[in-house]
Amino acid sequence: MTTTVDLVPGLVTTRDAIAAAYGCGTFQGIEPADEAGMVFVYSDPSAGEEYGYTFDGRAEDDEFGPLYLYTGAGANGNQKPSGRNGSLLTHAEKNREVHLFVAHGKVPGGGAMRQRYIGQMVLDLVKPYDIRRGPGKNGVMRDVLVFRFRPAPGTTPAWTEADRQPAAATSDYEITEPAVDVPAPVALPEQNGAKVKDTEQHSIAETIADIPAGQRKVLRREGELVKAFVAHLAAAGHETHSFQFTVKGEPGALTPDLYDATDHVLYEAKGLTTRANVRMAIGQLADYRRHVPERKTLRVAVLLPSAPTPDVQEILAEQGIGLVYRTEEGFAGWPID
C-alpha cells in the first residue's frame, strides 16, 4: 500500500485510489481487501437499469431504520451466496468492515468512474439478502441476490435523494418460488459496539440484537411460519409459488409472501398476531391482488402464528379476507372456504 485514503462519508475518489491504499481489485462490484480486513462494495444503479432491473439504491426506511439495497455478483445464471457474495455474508465472522461507494460520474477528461463514499455498512441482522428475479447480461431471467445494508453503528451515511432506487420503466410480473429460506442472523463484531445473541441452533425463531440505540427484539417468526405452511401445503399436494411485481414509475419490487396455485389463494404472513400487523397485511393484500393474473377469482388470506382477537377476526371477515393461523395440530382455517 503506497497511499492513504481517509474514508470519510462524502469523499469522492476512484477505484484506483482505493486499490492503491487498501490492496483490493478495481473491476468487480465486490472487492475484498484481505490484508486490510475490509470489503469494498461499488454500487451503480444505472448498470442494473441497463439490463432491466432496478434493485440497487436507497430503499424506504423500515421499522429498523435506514436500508440500502445492493445487487450481488454474477452476470448470468442464478447468483449464489458464495465467492464474492460470500465475502459479504461472512464479513462479520471474519471481522471485516464493509465500505459502500456509489458511482458519481466520470473523471473529467477520462473514462474512469468516480466513486462517492457512502459509509461503513453491515448486513441486516435478520435478513441479509432477498432473492429477486432479474435478467442477466444474456437476457435470461435468473435469481438475483439483493443484499440489505444497514449503516454500521456510529456511521452517518452520506447518501442523498439521488441515491434512491430508480423507478421501474415498465409494469411487469414474474412467477417465483416462495421465499421460504430463513437466513441465519448476521452477527456484528463486538468492537463495532454490537452483539448478537441467538438461541441455540435456531430452535426458537427469534434473535435479540443489542445495538447502541438499545435492545431490540428482531422476530424471525414470519419466515419460519411461511416455511412450515409451504410444507403443509406440499403434503396436501398443493403447488406453491409467489410473484414479483414491478410497477412503472416506482422503485424496487412488490413481493407477496406466498401463492397457492392449486387453490388460487394469495397469502400474506405476519410474525406477530397484533391488530397493527393484521391491518398492514390487509393493505398489502389489497395492493398485491390488483396485480395478480385472474384477480377476479383470486382469494386472499392472512397467515398468522396464532389466533388474533375476535374483533380482529371480525375485521378480516368483513373485508372478505381468509384467516389461517398455526396451532399445535397444524393450521386452523385451512383450507380457505
N, C-alpha and C positions, 0 to 999 in steps of 0.2 A: 504494500500500500504506500503510495507515494504522495498522496494529497489528503487534505482533510475537508470534509463537508459537514457542517453543523446542521443536523436535522431539526430545523425549527419549522413548525407548521406555517405554510405560506411561501416557503422557499421555492424559487423556480430554478431548476437546474437541468441537467441532461443525464441520460443513462450512462454515458461515458464517464462523467464525473463521479457518479455513484460507484461504478465499477472500479475506477481507479482508487477510490477511497476505501472501499469495503471488500473488493475481491470477488465480485459476482459477475455473471454474464450480462450481455447487453441486448439480447434479441428476443427473449421469451417474456411472456407476461408475468410469470412467477420465476423469480431469480433468487435461489438460496445463496447466502454468503456464509459458508460453514464456519470459517475461522473467526468471523466477526459475530457469530451467533445471531444472525438476522435472516429474514426472508423479505425480499423486496417485491412488491406487487405493483404492476403498472396497468392501470385501467384506461381503456379508450372506448367509451360507449359507441362512438361512430363506427368502430370496427365491427361490432355486432350488428349495428343498423344496416351495414352493407350487405350482410347475409340474411337479414330478415327477422332478427330478434333484438329486443331492447332491454336486456336484463341488467346490464351494468348501470350503476348510478346510485345516488342518494334516494333511498326509499322513504316512505312516510314513517314517522316515528310510531312505535307501538307502545304497549304498556310498560316495556322495559327500557325505552329510551331510543336514541338515535340508531339508525341502521343504514349500512352501505352494502349493496349487493354487487358481487363480482363473479363473472363467468370464468369457470376453471379452464385448465389447459386441455387441448385435444381438438384438432381441426376437423377430423372426420371420425365417424363411428361414435359409439357411446363413450362418454367420458367416464373414467374410473377414479376412485379415491386412492390413487397410488401415484408414484413418480412425483412430478412437480406438485400435483394436487395433494399428494400425501405429505409433502413438506409443510403445507399449511395445516393439515389435520393433526400433525404431530408437533406443531410448533411449541405448544405449552409443555408437553412432556420432555421435549428436548431443550427446553429453556431458551427458545429462540424468540426474538422480537419480530413482529410483523409490521412493516412500514409501507403505507399506501401512497401511491402517486397517481395523478390523473393527467392525461395528455393536455398540453397547454399551448398548442400551436407550434409552428416550426421555427427553428433557429433562423433569424434573418440572414439571408444570403446563402443558406444551406438547406439540406433536405432532412436533417435530424429533427426529431420531435423534442420540444421542451417538455419538462415534467414538473408539475406543481405538487409539492409535498403536502398531503392532507394531514398526516399524523400517524402515530403508532396505533395499531388496531389489535383486537383479539377476536377470535371466532366466538359466535354466540354460544353461551354456556350450555344451552339445552339442545338447540338445533343448529349445528354448524353449517349445514347447507340444505338447500332444496334441490329436488330433481325436476328440471323443466324440459320441455321439448322444443327443439330448435334445429334449423338446417345447418349442416356442416358446409365447408367450402365447396364440397361436391354437390350441394343442393339436397342431399338425402337427410330426412329427418332423423334425429337421434336424441338420446338422453344427454342433457347438459347439467353439470353441477354448478349451482349458483350459490357461492359462499356468502354467509351472512356475517358481516363485520360489525363489531361494536367498538367505540373508542376505548382505548386502554385506560385504566384508572389514571387520573391526573392529566389526561390529554384533552386539549380543546381543539377539535379538528378545524382545519382551515377550508372547509367546503363552503360553496356559495350556491345561490339558486341555479347557476349554470350547471351545477353538478347533479341536478335532479335527473332521474331516469328519463330518457327521451320517450316521447309518445309513440305508440304504435301507428304505423302508416295505414293499416287496414284492420278490419274486424275479421276474426277467424277463430276456429276451434280445432283442437286435436284431441282424439281419444287417447287416454294414457292409462297406465296401470295405477291402481290405487296406491297412495303414498302411505304404506304400512310400515316401512322401516323406521325404527326409533333409534337414531344415532346416540351413542354414549355421550354424556355431557363432557364438555371440554374443560379441563382444569387449568386455571391460570397460575403461573408461577407465584409463589408466596412473596418474592421480593417485589412484585408489582402491586402488592397490597391487596391481594385477593386470594381466597381459599375456596375450595370446593369440597364439601363433604357429601359422599354418595353412599347410599345404602349398599350393603354387600351384594355383589353380583346383580345389582339392579332388581332385587327381589320385590322391592316396593318402587312403584314408578314415580318417584319424586327425587328432586335434587335440591339441596339447600346451598345457596351461594352467599358467602359473606363478602361484600364489596364495600368500598368507602361510603357509599350512600346509605348503608345499613343493611341489615339482614333481609333477604327476600326469599320467599319460597317459590321455586320455579317448578310448575307442575308438568310432568311428562305423561299424565294420565291419558290425554287425548289420543296420542299415537298408539299407546297400548290398547286403548279401547277400540280404535278402528281395526287394529291388528287382530284382536280377538273376534270382532264381529265379522271380518272378512273370512276367518277360519270357520265361523259358524255358518255363514252363507255357502262357503265352498262345500262343507259337509252335507248341506242340503241340495247340492247340485246346481247352485246358482253361479252365474258368471258375473264377475265384478270388474268395474273399470272406474275411471274418473275422467275429467275433462280439463283441458287448459284452454281458457278463453283469452284472446286479446281483443281489446276494444279500440277502435280507431280514435286517435286523439288522446288516449290515456296511456300512462306508462305501465310497465310490468304486465302481470297476467293474473286472471282470476282462476283459482284452483279449488273447486269443491272437494270435500273430503272423500266421498265415495258414491259410486253409481252402481246400483244393482240392475244390470242389463236384463236379467230374467224377468223381474217384476216391474221394470221401468220406474224405479224409485231412486230419487236423489237424497242422500243423507248429508247432514251437517252435524259433526260431532263436537262436543264440548267436554273439557276435562273436569268442569265443576258444574254441579246441579244448582245453579242460582238463577234468580229472576234475570239478572243482568246478562248472564251468559245465554240464557234462552232467548231473550229479546234480541241479542246480537245474532243468534242463529236464525231467527225469523227474518231479520233483514237480509242476511246473506242468502238465504234460500230464495227470497223474493227477487233478489238481483240475479242469482245464478239461473233460475228457471227460465228467465227471459231469453237466455242464450242457448238452451238445450234443444236439440232437434226433437220434433214431435212433442213440443211442450204442452200442447192442449191435452194430451193424455198422460202427461208426467205427474207422478205423485211425489210429494216431498215429505221428509221426516227429520226429526231431531234425534240424535243418538247421544244418550247421557250415561254416566257411570252409576246412577241410582235414580229413584223416582223423585221428581220435583214435587212441590207442594200442590195440593188440589187446585188452588187458584191458578197456578202456572199451567197445570194440565188443562184447565178450562180455557185459558188463553189460546193454547195450541189447538184445541178442538174447535173453537170459534173461528180460527184462521184456516181451518181445513188442513192442518199440518199434523202428520202422524208423530207418535212418540214411541221410541224404543229405548229401554234402559236395561242395564245389566243387573242380574240377580245371581244368587248362588247357584241356581239351576240352569241359567243361560241368559236369555234376553226376553224380557216381557214386552208385549206389544207387537211382537213379530210373529207371523207375517202381518204386514200392514193391511188393514181392511180396505 
